[in-house]
Amino acid sequence: MSEPICVEHEDRFTMDPKVKAALNPKQTIDIRDIIFSIHNRSHGDTLLILNQEIDIPFALFKYIWDARPLRVCADGAANRLFEFISKEPLAQLSDYVPNYIVGDLDSITEETRDYYTMQGTKVIQQHSQYATDFTKCIKVIRLHNQYASFPSEFNENLPNYGIDAEKGLLDMCESCQLSTTDINVLAIGAIGGRFDQTINAITELYNARRRVSEGVSLYFLTSTDMILLVPKDGTSIEYGSDDSFRDTLIGNCGLLPMGNKVTLRKTYGLKWDVTNWPSSIESGMVSSNNCFAALDECYMDADKDFVLNIEYFPKKVVSYLNQRK
């Protein structure tokens, strides 16, 4: 392999049209869509809440909630939602009712469960230890998008809707011929807390990519970062020509190899572009503290999928949203 190369650019530059034309990315990801859901996938847009404290501004949470018609809580995440909304003086609990609560239900409080059940939330219990509550929620999201009246069409009058409480969701997804749909899942509360749970969340990014035929795109949002998986073999990362988004709402980024060594064959559009860059945690050659320098998009090509984190500024996002009203 040729020697690794790193090239430093100006903070902002225009891509060379000839270089850009030769890149030929196989896929495109618009990072504005992670927060703003700009492509309006309708029923496929989902908010998944995991069991960590919700630590983004309420105004941003409200925007994310309103932009995604399907809302799912993983077990104890329902407590987090209940507590978060209860502390917000401008919010009504009845306006923030998830469609589903899914998991082994060992963390959700009786008060939370009773309240959301009375409000119409479907609570589905799954005990299986061969899947995390995160995975079980993804199964429900897929089944919801497949069946117009899931889970009532199975049996709404039976306990647990007639779904086997051990591993019924897993069996249903394996036995049913689920069609491929465009499902965009934004997860909050996935990163933070216990380190093993954070690593499991990163594993779910890779699981979603391995099951790409299922049509699920998964993104994480924390109080500081947007996190996604960049597919191998050439991806265009778009952020548009709106300078206020690139220059004000987002900051540094990191191209992160998780587990295996990743060769960054070519990037174009970063402050520090690399070619033939063997990146791994073990070697210490990791492209962190980088940033988007090209005006409206960046190209990344690697021999394996890798994690991309993008710093963002929640309070500035809220101001941006207010200005757009």
C-alpha positions in Angstrom: 0.0 0.0 0.0 1.2 3.5 -0.7 2.4 5.7 2.1 -0.2 7.5 4.2 -0.8 11.1 3.2 -2.4 14.0 5.2 -3.2 17.3 3.5 -4.2 20.4 5.4 -6.8 22.8 3.8 -8.1 26.2 4.5 -10.9 26.3 7.0 -13.3 26.8 4.1 -12.6 25.8 0.5 -14.5 25.0 -2.7 -14.0 21.5 -4.0 -12.1 21.1 -7.3 -14.9 20.2 -9.8 -12.6 17.6 -11.6 -11.7 15.9 -8.3 -15.3 15.9 -7.1 -16.5 14.5 -10.4 -14.1 11.5 -10.1 -15.2 10.5 -6.6 -18.4 8.7 -7.5 -19.8 8.0 -4.0 -22.0 4.9 -3.7 -24.2 6.4 -1.0 -25.2 9.8 0.4 -25.9 10.9 4.0 -27.4 14.3 4.7 -26.4 15.0 8.3 -29.0 17.8 8.6 -31.6 15.0 8.4 -30.4 13.6 11.7 -31.9 16.4 13.7 -34.2 18.1 11.3 -35.8 15.1 9.5 -35.8 17.2 6.4 -36.7 14.4 4.0 -40.1 13.8 5.7 -40.2 10.0 5.5 -43.5 10.2 7.3 -44.4 6.9 9.1 -40.8 5.8 8.8 -39.3 8.5 11.0 -38.9 7.2 14.5 -37.7 8.6 17.9 -36.2 5.8 20.1 -35.5 6.8 23.7 -33.1 4.6 25.7 -32.6 4.5 29.5 -30.3 7.5 30.1 -31.2 10.9 31.3 -32.6 13.1 28.6 -30.1 16.0 28.6 -30.9 18.1 25.6 -32.9 21.4 25.8 -36.7 20.8 25.9 -37.2 23.0 22.8 -34.9 20.7 20.8 -36.6 17.6 22.2 -40.0 19.0 21.3 -38.8 19.6 17.7 -37.4 16.1 17.4 -40.6 14.6 19.0 -42.9 16.5 16.7 -40.9 15.6 13.5 -41.1 11.9 14.1 -44.6 10.3 14.3 -43.4 7.0 15.8 -42.0 7.2 19.4 -40.7 4.2 21.2 -39.2 3.8 24.8 -37.0 1.0 25.8 -38.3 -0.2 29.3 -36.9 2.3 31.9 -36.6 5.0 29.2 -40.3 5.6 29.8 -39.3 6.8 33.4 -36.8 9.2 31.8 -39.4 10.6 29.5 -42.0 10.9 32.3 -39.5 12.7 34.6 -38.2 15.0 31.8 -41.7 16.2 30.7 -42.9 16.5 34.3 -40.1 18.9 35.1 -40.9 21.1 32.1 -43.4 23.9 33.0 -44.4 24.5 29.4 -45.2 20.9 28.6 -48.2 18.6 29.2 -47.5 15.0 30.0 -50.4 14.0 27.8 -48.7 15.6 24.8 -45.7 13.3 25.1 -47.1 9.7 25.1 -44.9 7.1 23.3 -46.5 4.6 20.9 -44.7 1.7 22.5 -42.8 0.7 25.6 -40.7 -2.4 24.9 -38.4 -4.6 27.0 -38.3 -7.0 30.0 -40.0 -4.3 32.0 -37.8 -4.7 35.0 -36.9 -0.9 35.1 -40.2 0.9 34.4 -42.0 2.0 37.5 -45.6 1.1 38.2 -46.7 4.7 38.1 -45.1 5.3 34.7 -46.5 2.1 33.2 -50.0 2.8 34.5 -50.0 6.4 33.2 -48.9 5.6 29.7 -51.1 2.5 29.5 -54.1 4.7 30.4 -53.0 7.1 27.6 -52.9 4.4 25.0 -49.3 3.3 24.9 -48.8 -0.3 23.9 -46.6 -2.0 26.4 -44.9 -5.2 25.0 -42.9 -7.4 27.4 -39.9 -9.4 26.1 -37.8 -11.4 28.5 -35.3 -12.9 26.1 -31.7 -12.5 27.2 -30.5 -13.1 23.6 -31.4 -9.6 22.7 -31.1 -6.2 24.4 -34.1 -3.9 24.9 -32.5 -1.8 22.2 -32.8 -4.7 19.7 -36.3 -5.5 20.8 -37.3 -1.9 20.1 -35.9 -2.1 16.6 -38.0 -5.3 16.0 -41.1 -3.4 17.1 -40.3 -0.5 14.9 -39.9 -2.8 11.9 -43.2 -4.6 12.7 -45.0 -1.3 13.2 -43.9 -0.2 9.7 -44.9 -3.5 8.2 -48.4 -3.9 9.7 -50.8 -1.0 9.7 -52.5 -2.0 13.0 -49.6 -3.8 14.8 -49.9 -5.3 17.4 -53.7 -5.3 17.5 -54.0 -7.4 14.4 -52.4 -10.2 16.4 -54.8 -10.0 19.4 -55.3 -6.8 21.3 -57.5 -8.6 23.9 -54.9 -11.1 25.0 -52.1 -10.4 27.5 -49.1 -8.9 25.8 -51.2 -8.7 22.6 -50.8 -12.5 22.2 -47.1 -12.0 21.6 -44.9 -14.6 23.4 -43.3 -12.7 26.2 -40.0 -14.7 25.9 -38.9 -13.9 22.4 -42.1 -13.4 20.4 -40.8 -10.3 18.6 -37.6 -12.0 17.5 -39.6 -15.0 16.2 -42.1 -12.8 14.4 -39.4 -10.8 12.6 -37.7 -14.0 11.5 -40.9 -15.8 10.4 -42.7 -12.9 8.7 -41.7 -11.7 5.2 -41.1 -8.1 6.2 -40.8 -5.8 3.3 -37.9 -3.3 3.0 -39.1 0.2 4.1 -37.3 3.5 4.6 -37.1 3.6 8.4 -35.1 6.5 9.9 -34.4 6.0 13.7 -33.0 8.7 15.9 -32.0 7.3 19.3 -31.4 9.5 22.3 -30.0 8.1 25.6 -28.0 5.5 23.9 -24.6 6.9 24.7 -23.4 7.6 28.3 -23.9 5.9 31.6 -22.4 2.4 31.8 -19.6 1.9 29.4 -20.8 -1.6 28.3 -24.2 -0.2 27.4 -22.5 2.5 25.3 -20.5 -0.2 23.5 -23.7 -2.2 22.9 -25.2 0.9 21.4 -22.3 1.2 19.0 -22.8 -2.4 18.2 -26.4 -1.6 17.2 -25.0 0.8 14.5 -23.1 -2.1 13.0 -26.1 -4.5 13.3 -28.3 -2.0 11.5 -25.7 -1.8 8.7 -25.4 -5.6 8.5 -29.1 -5.8 8.1 -29.2 -3.0 5.5 -31.8 -4.9 3.5 -34.3 -4.3 6.4 -34.2 -0.6 5.5 -33.3 0.8 9.0 -31.0 3.8 9.2 -29.9 4.4 12.8 -28.4 7.6 14.3 -27.6 8.7 17.8 -27.9 12.1 19.4 -26.3 13.1 22.7 -26.0 16.5 24.4 -22.8 17.1 22.4 -22.7 14.8 19.3 -24.5 13.3 16.4 -23.1 9.8 15.8 -23.6 7.6 12.8 -22.0 4.7 10.8 -20.4 5.6 7.5 -20.6 2.7 5.0 -17.5 1.5 3.3 -16.6 2.1 -0.4 -17.4 5.8 -0.8 -20.0 8.0 1.0 -20.9 11.7 0.4 -21.6 13.5 3.7 -23.8 16.4 2.9 -24.6 19.4 5.0 -25.9 21.9 2.4 -24.9 25.4 1.4 -26.5 27.0 4.4 -23.4 28.6 6.1 -25.3 29.0 9.4 -25.6 25.2 9.7 -22.0 24.4 9.0 -20.4 27.4 10.6 -22.6 27.8 13.6 -24.5 24.6 14.5 -21.7 21.9 14.1 -18.1 21.8 15.1 -15.4 19.2 15.0 -15.8 15.6 13.8 -14.0 12.3 14.3 -13.6 9.3 11.9 -13.4 6.5 14.4 -12.3 2.9 13.8 -14.1 0.6 16.3 -12.6 -2.8 16.8 -10.9 -3.5 13.5 -8.3 -1.4 11.7 -9.9 0.7 9.0 -8.0 2.1 6.0 -9.3 5.5 5.1 -8.5 5.2 1.4 -9.5 8.8 0.6 -11.3 11.8 2.2 -12.0 15.0 0.4 -13.6 18.0 2.1 -12.1 17.8 5.6 -9.7 20.3 7.2 -7.2 17.5 7.2 -7.8 15.1 4.3 -6.1 11.8 4.4 -5.2 9.1 1.7 -4.2 5.5 2.4 -4.6 6.2 6.1 -4.4 3.0 8.3 -6.6 4.0 11.2 -7.0 2.0 14.4 -7.2 2.6 18.2 -4.2 0.3 18.7 -1.9 2.2 16.4 -3.1 5.6 17.6 -3.7 6.8 14.0 -7.2 8.2 14.5 -8.6 11.2 12.6 -10.2 13.0 15.6 -10.6 16.7 16.1 -11.1 17.1 12.3 -13.8 19.3 10.8 -15.7 19.8 7.6 -14.0 22.4 5.4 -15.5 22.0 2.0 -18.5 24.3 1.4 -21.5 21.9 1.3 -20.3 18.3 1.4 -17.4 15.9 2.2 -16.4 12.6 0.7 -15.2 9.6 2.7 -14.0 6.3 1.3 -12.8 3.4 3.5 -12.3 -0.3 3.2 -14.7 -0.9 6.2 -17.6 0.8 7.9 -16.5 3.3 10.5 -18.2 5.5 13.2 -18.4 9.2 12.5 -19.1 11.6 15.4 -20.1 15.3 14.6 -20.0 17.9 17.4 -23.1 20.1 17.5 -24.3 22.9 19.7 -27.9 22.3 21.1 -28.5 25.8 22.3 -27.5 27.2 18.9 -29.7 24.7 17.2 -32.7 25.9 19.3 -31.9 29.5 18.3 -31.7 28.4 14.6 -35.1 26.7 14.9 -36.6 29.7 16.5 -35.4 31.9 13.6 -37.0 29.6 11.1 -40.4 29.8 12.7 
